[in-house]
Amino acid sequence: MEIGENNLLKFNFISKKFEVESCSNYHLSVELSDNFFRYAVLDPNTMKYLIIREYFIEIKNTNQLSNKIVSIINSDEFVKRNFYSNTISISSINCIVNSSGQTTENEKLKMLELETDIHENIKSDLIRHNDRILEIIYSIPNSINNLFNNYFNNSSISCSDTILIKNYLNELTPLPSLKIHICYDTIYITYFYNNEVIFHNKFIFKSEEDILYLILNTTKQLKISREECAIKISGRVNELTNSLIKDYLGEFTVEKSKIENADSSKFKIVLNQIIWESSQEAREVKK
């Protein structure tokens, strides 16, 4: 691995059971954001992670971002290998959750124009729920799309919001619930009522106080009754965040991350808490 890219490598777990010559039997899961590039190698037979690597990136320009990721991929000794299957999830992109069924390309474009910046490639993920179809609409830049095609040509691509919502729906109850996921500088807030997605959005935050404000403001705007609604939080919940939320919201549940095992999302890295959980048994590999 080149020195420059090694400096970006902030988490590096390699299991003693990993065998390079067996990569064709493993699954590769890649997650991309504008501030990290992360991948995991999973053994489908044991459902155990063999490699988890995370590179931190601070680049907002999409062309520069794709160039940096190409440099990381080319310098990494594992991610370019031929795997049995690949999946990709994209974080830090804005999306729209449409509960009215599938839309045409023109309708997708119009919906995105009202809510967010639009990139060249408009995509959508479909979630079947209660005999209905939820459509997660988003767009990605050409430079990132070309990167995927060049290095992970046969991969299934999904928006991180899709994976998050799928996991929530798998465990949903008829009771009102507010799901909160904290990931680096982003907080995802999703509200369910009568087994339906009523609200989903994500926000950038700079402090724990911002997290508290966003949660309280959402509950106020949606007129959520704290007495009737279960609040569950996942992701990176530190002691200060935990204390602040508990002081203002009272009782809530901190959820551990899970791996989605259904549909085309099988084996994906779902919530970044997996990094924290794995670190308890990981050995740091120094290059």
PyMOL commands that set and color helices and strands:
alter all, ss='L'
color gray80, all
select helices_A, chain A and resi 3-6+20-25+62-75+105-115+142-151+160-170+208-221+239-249+263-265+273-279
alter helices_A, ss='H'
color red, helices_A
select strands_A, chain A and resi 9-14+27-32+36-43+48-56+85-90+95-98+121-129+132-140+156-159+177-183+186-193+196-204+230-235+253-254
alter strands_A, ss='S'
color yellow, strands_A
deselect
rebuild
show_as cartoon
